[in-house]
Amino acid sequence: MESSGQTSKIHVSEPTMNLTQNAIDYSEPVEMEIKGKGVMKTYFLV
C-alpha cells in the first residue's frame, strides 16, 4: 500500500475500510494495482 499511495494521504484496503466505515469518512473506491496482491479496491481518508 505504501508504494502505491499519495503524498500526505492515508490509503487503506477494503477490509480496513469495512471495519472502520462507521467512524471514518472515506473517498470513493479506487482500483489500484497493489504490488504482490494484484488489482484491489482501495480508499483514501477524507
MOPAC internal coordinates of N, CA, C and O (Angstrom, degrees):
PM7 1SCF
backbone

  N    0.0000 0     0.00 0     0.00 0    0    0    0
  C    1.4448 1     0.00 0     0.00 0    1    0    0
  C    1.5359 1   110.16 1     0.00 0    2    1    0
  O    1.2310 1   119.98 1   142.48 1    3    2    1
  N    1.3163 1   117.65 1   -37.52 1    3    2    1
  C    1.4632 1   119.42 1  -178.07 1    5    3    2
  C    1.5125 1   112.32 1   -61.13 1    6    5    3
  O    1.2310 1   120.05 1   137.03 1    7    6    5
  N    1.3174 1   117.52 1   -42.97 1    7    6    5
  C    1.4652 1   120.32 1  -175.59 1    9    7    6
  C    1.5221 1   112.68 1   -70.61 1   10    9    7
  O    1.2310 1   119.53 1   162.45 1   11   10    9
  N    1.3262 1   118.50 1   -17.55 1   11   10    9
  C    1.4650 1   120.39 1  -179.17 1   13   11   10
  C    1.5188 1   112.89 1  -109.00 1   14   13   11
  O    1.2310 1   120.07 1  -172.98 1   15   14   13
  N    1.3211 1   117.46 1     7.02 1   15   14   13
  C    1.4630 1   121.59 1  -177.69 1   17   15   14
  C    1.5146 1   113.30 1   -80.37 1   18   17   15
  O    1.2310 1   121.02 1     4.35 1   19   18   17
  N    1.3275 1   115.66 1  -175.65 1   19   18   17
  C    1.4604 1   123.33 1   177.19 1   21   19   18
  C    1.5210 1   108.84 1  -121.18 1   22   21   19
  O    1.2310 1   120.89 1   -31.49 1   23   22   21
  N    1.3103 1   115.90 1   148.51 1   23   22   21
  C    1.4566 1   121.81 1  -179.06 1   25   23   22
  C    1.5263 1   111.46 1   -57.17 1   26   25   23
  O    1.2310 1   120.64 1   -46.54 1   27   26   25
  N    1.3126 1   116.37 1   133.46 1   27   26   25
  C    1.4668 1   124.81 1   176.35 1   29   27   26
  C    1.5273 1   114.41 1    64.24 1   30   29   27
  O    1.2310 1   119.68 1  -159.09 1   31   30   29
  N    1.3209 1   118.21 1    20.91 1   31   30   29
  C    1.4613 1   121.27 1   176.18 1   33   31   30
  C    1.5206 1   109.10 1  -125.46 1   34   33   31
  O    1.2310 1   121.06 1   -36.19 1   35   34   33
  N    1.3270 1   115.58 1   143.81 1   35   34   33
  C    1.4575 1   120.68 1   177.15 1   37   35   34
  C    1.5192 1   107.59 1   -93.73 1   38   37   35
  O    1.2310 1   121.15 1   -54.45 1   39   38   37
  N    1.3037 1   115.40 1   125.55 1   39   38   37
  C    1.4626 1   124.68 1  -171.66 1   41   39   38
  C    1.5261 1   107.72 1  -115.30 1   42   41   39
  O    1.2310 1   119.55 1   -53.87 1   43   42   41
  N    1.3330 1   118.47 1   126.13 1   43   42   41
  C    1.4626 1   120.58 1  -178.62 1   45   43   42
  C    1.5218 1   111.00 1  -130.13 1   46   45   43
  O    1.2310 1   121.49 1   -19.90 1   47   46   45
  N    1.3076 1   114.75 1   160.10 1   47   46   45
  C    1.4620 1   121.69 1   177.27 1   49   47   46
  C    1.5255 1   110.39 1   -81.80 1   50   49   47
  O    1.2310 1   120.80 1   -12.08 1   51   50   49
  N    1.3230 1   116.08 1   167.92 1   51   50   49
  C    1.4629 1   120.77 1   179.32 1   53   51   50
  C    1.5320 1   112.63 1   -62.27 1   54   53   51
  O    1.2310 1   118.86 1   137.85 1   55   54   53
  N    1.3419 1   119.77 1   -42.15 1   55   54   53
  C    1.4747 1   118.43 1   178.09 1   57   55   54
  C    1.5364 1   112.64 1   -60.44 1   58   57   55
  O    1.2310 1   120.11 1   141.50 1   59   58   57
  N    1.3318 1   117.40 1   -38.50 1   59   58   57
  C    1.4645 1   120.32 1   177.63 1   61   59   58
  C    1.5188 1   110.80 1   -65.91 1   62   61   59
  O    1.2310 1   120.60 1   137.11 1   63   62   61
  N    1.3265 1   116.45 1   -42.89 1   63   62   61
  C    1.4598 1   120.35 1   178.13 1   65   63   62
  C    1.5251 1   110.37 1   -60.73 1   66   65   63
  O    1.2310 1   119.90 1   137.24 1   67   66   65
  N    1.3218 1   117.79 1   -42.76 1   67   66   65
  C    1.4666 1   121.03 1  -179.59 1   69   67   66
  C    1.5266 1   112.20 1   -61.19 1   70   69   67
  O    1.2310 1   120.28 1   144.36 1   71   70   69
  N    1.3213 1   117.07 1   -35.64 1   71   70   69
  C    1.4651 1   120.70 1   179.83 1   73   71   70
  C    1.5269 1   113.38 1   -73.79 1   74   73   71
  O    1.2310 1   120.35 1   153.15 1   75   74   73
  N    1.3295 1   116.93 1   -26.85 1   75   74   73
  C    1.4637 1   120.09 1  -172.27 1   77   75   74
  C    1.5300 1   114.28 1  -119.28 1   78   77   75
  O    1.2310 1   119.56 1  -172.19 1   79   78   77
  N    1.3166 1   118.45 1     7.81 1   79   78   77
  C    1.4672 1   121.24 1  -173.44 1   81   79   78
  C    1.5241 1   114.26 1   -61.96 1   82   81   79
  O    1.2310 1   119.39 1   156.63 1   83   82   81
  N    1.3131 1   118.76 1   -23.37 1   83   82   81
  C    1.4653 1   120.71 1   178.89 1   85   83   82
  C    1.5258 1   112.80 1   -80.19 1   86   85   83
  O    1.2310 1   120.23 1   164.46 1   87   86   85
  N    1.3240 1   117.17 1   -15.54 1   87   86   85
  C    1.4598 1   120.70 1  -177.14 1   89   87   86
  C    1.5253 1   113.67 1  -110.31 1   90   89   87
  O    1.2310 1   120.15 1   161.31 1   91   90   89
  N    1.3389 1   117.31 1   -18.69 1   91   90   89
  C    1.4665 1   121.62 1  -173.51 1   93   91   90
  C    1.5222 1   109.00 1  -132.29 1   94   93   91
  O    1.2310 1   120.45 1   -37.10 1   95   94   93
  N    1.3408 1   116.75 1   142.90 1   95   94   93
  C    1.4629 1   121.50 1   175.95 1   97   95   94
  C    1.5249 1   109.59 1   -89.98 1   98   97   95
  O    1.2310 1   120.94 1   -44.09 1   99   98   97
  N    1.3281 1   115.81 1   135.91 1   99   98   97
  C    1.4617 1   121.85 1  -178.24 1  101   99   98
  C    1.5182 1   111.10 1  -123.13 1  102  101   99
  O    1.2310 1   121.07 1   -22.06 1  103  102  101
  N    1.3274 1   115.56 1   157.94 1  103  102  101
  C    1.4588 1   122.47 1   173.62 1  105  103  102
  C    1.5247 1   108.86 1   -71.30 1  106  105  103
  O    1.2310 1   121.23 1    -7.19 1  107  106  105
  N    1.3159 1   115.25 1   172.81 1  107  106  105
  C    1.4573 1   120.25 1   170.71 1  109  107  106
  C    1.5257 1   107.62 1   -63.62 1  110  109  107
  O    1.2310 1   119.47 1   -24.53 1  111  110  109
  N    1.3390 1   118.61 1   155.47 1  111  110  109
  C    1.4548 1   119.63 1  -179.65 1  113  111  110
  C    1.5220 1   112.40 1   -64.05 1  114  113  111
  O    1.2310 1   121.66 1   -36.12 1  115  114  113
  N    1.3249 1   114.43 1   143.88 1  115  114  113
  C    1.4587 1   122.58 1   177.04 1  117  115  114
  C    1.5184 1   106.36 1  -123.07 1  118  117  115
  O    1.2310 1   119.98 1   -57.45 1  119  118  117
  N    1.3288 1   117.64 1   122.55 1  119  118  117
  C    1.4629 1   119.62 1   177.17 1  121  119  118
  C    1.5182 1   108.62 1   -84.86 1  122  121  119
  O    1.2310 1   120.95 1   -54.94 1  123  122  121
  N    1.3305 1   115.79 1   125.06 1  123  122  121
  C    1.4635 1   121.50 1  -177.93 1  125  123  122
  C    1.5151 1   110.01 1  -133.50 1  126  125  123
  O    1.2310 1   121.25 1   -29.01 1  127  126  125
  N    1.3174 1   115.22 1   150.99 1  127  126  125
  C    1.4649 1   122.18 1   172.81 1  129  127  126
  C    1.5253 1   106.18 1   -81.27 1  130  129  127
  O    1.2310 1   120.35 1   -66.05 1  131  130  129
  N    1.3230 1   116.95 1   113.95 1  131  130  129
  C    1.4603 1   122.62 1  -178.99 1  133  131  130
  C    1.5194 1   108.41 1  -103.56 1  134  133  131
  O    1.2310 1   121.20 1   -53.70 1  135  134  133
  N    1.3145 1   115.31 1   126.30 1  135  134  133
  C    1.4602 1   122.05 1  -177.85 1  137  135  134
  C    1.5248 1   110.62 1   -53.98 1  138  137  135
  O    1.2310 1   120.47 1   -56.25 1  139  138  137
  N    1.3208 1   116.70 1   123.75 1  139  138  137
  C    1.4560 1   121.89 1   178.49 1  141  139  138
  C    1.5218 1   114.71 1    82.68 1  142  141  139
  O    1.2310 1   119.56 1   174.05 1  143  142  141
  N    1.3332 1   118.45 1    -5.95 1  143  142  141
  C    1.4623 1   122.02 1  -177.36 1  145  143  142
  C    1.5220 1   113.06 1  -121.86 1  146  145  143
  O    1.2310 1   119.84 1   153.14 1  147  146  145
  N    1.3374 1   117.91 1   -26.86 1  147  146  145
  C    1.4584 1   121.14 1  -174.77 1  149  147  146
  C    1.5100 1   110.64 1    93.12 1  150  149  147
  O    1.2310 1   120.31 1    20.88 1  151  150  149
  N    1.3350 1   117.01 1  -159.12 1  151  150  149
  C    1.4681 1   121.45 1  -178.73 1  153  151  150
  C    1.5282 1   108.79 1   -78.78 1  154  153  151
  O    1.2310 1   121.27 1   -52.29 1  155  154  153
  N    1.3452 1   115.18 1   127.71 1  155  154  153
  C    1.4603 1   122.07 1  -179.46 1  157  155  154
  C    1.5170 1   109.87 1  -134.42 1  158  157  155
  O    1.2310 1   120.42 1   -28.34 1  159  158  157
  N    1.3396 1   116.80 1   151.66 1  159  158  157
  C    1.4607 1   120.97 1   169.41 1  161  159  158
  C    1.5235 1   106.70 1   -79.33 1  162  161  159
  O    1.2310 1   120.92 1   -50.36 1  163  162  161
  N    1.3170 1   115.84 1   129.64 1  163  162  161
  C    1.4571 1   121.30 1   178.28 1  165  163  162
  C    1.5200 1   108.81 1  -129.69 1  166  165  163
  O    1.2310 1   120.61 1   -14.66 1  167  166  165
  N    1.3177 1   116.44 1   165.34 1  167  166  165
  C    1.4603 1   122.35 1  -175.64 1  169  167  166
  C    1.5200 1   109.31 1  -139.63 1  170  169  167
  O    1.2310 1   121.17 1   -28.61 1  171  170  169
  N    1.3365 1   115.38 1   151.39 1  171  170  169
  C    1.4547 1   122.29 1   173.15 1  173  171  170
  C    1.5186 1   108.64 1  -111.82 1  174  173  171
  O    1.2310 1   120.06 1   -37.41 1  175  174  173
  N    1.3280 1   117.49 1   142.59 1  175  174  173
  C    1.4524 1   120.57 1   174.33 1  177  175  174
  C    1.5249 1   108.22 1   -70.66 1  178  177  175
  O    1.2310 1   120.47 1   -37.14 1  179  178  177
  N    1.3409 1   116.71 1   142.86 1  179  178  177
  C    1.4710 1   120.63 1   177.25 1  181  179  178
  C    1.5070 1   110.01 1  -112.97 1  182  181  179
  O    1.2310 1   120.10 1   180.00 1  183  182  181

